[in-house]
Amino acid sequence: MITVHGGLPGLRARRLHRWDTMLARWRGFTLDAQLAAGAAPDSAPLLAVRARMLVAPARRDRLARDWNLLVRTASERRAGKLGVPLCRDRILAAAPDILAMQQALRARLPVPVRGVALAGSLLADATGPVYNRRSPVDLRDAVRAAVACLDPAAGLMPDEAT
């Protein structure tokens, strides 16, 4: 059983179907982008399923290892092992922040799904600052934003009025 917001006041329960898991995997990139942008996981059944997948400790550890591989590959002379062009200078400049992100991903405490989605989206986005030299996004700033969203208290703090 999974709890989702049905567009009406309050919550309702909905039985999780096998297809939901398959669809959440298949639409992962799109769902991750929505979660990274701040969509509430309980606003749609597939978002809730995908959120549960992302915050699983094994998934977070795998994501941290993928970031580690990226930094290691970028630091080698021949950084072409991945078969894709890397913005090596950006990756190496962001290495301390990436390390902080890896530590946050491996934390024992539950973390907000938005931070995990941000970390994964950065790594998967071929148009982003990891792979695309023309990307206007600063990798260090993006990684720092993911680290801030990975703070277990981040999801518990009320939004401040501006």
Buried (B, 14 or more C-beta within 10 A) or exposed (E): EBEBBBEEEEEEEBEBEEEBBEBBEEBBEEBBBBBBEEBBBBEBBBBBBBBBBBBEEEBBEEBBEBBEEBBEBBEEEEBEEEEEEBBBEBBBBBBEBBBBBBEBBBBEEEBBBBBBBBBBBBBBBEEBBBBBEEBEBBBBEBBBBBBBBBBBEBBEEEEEEE
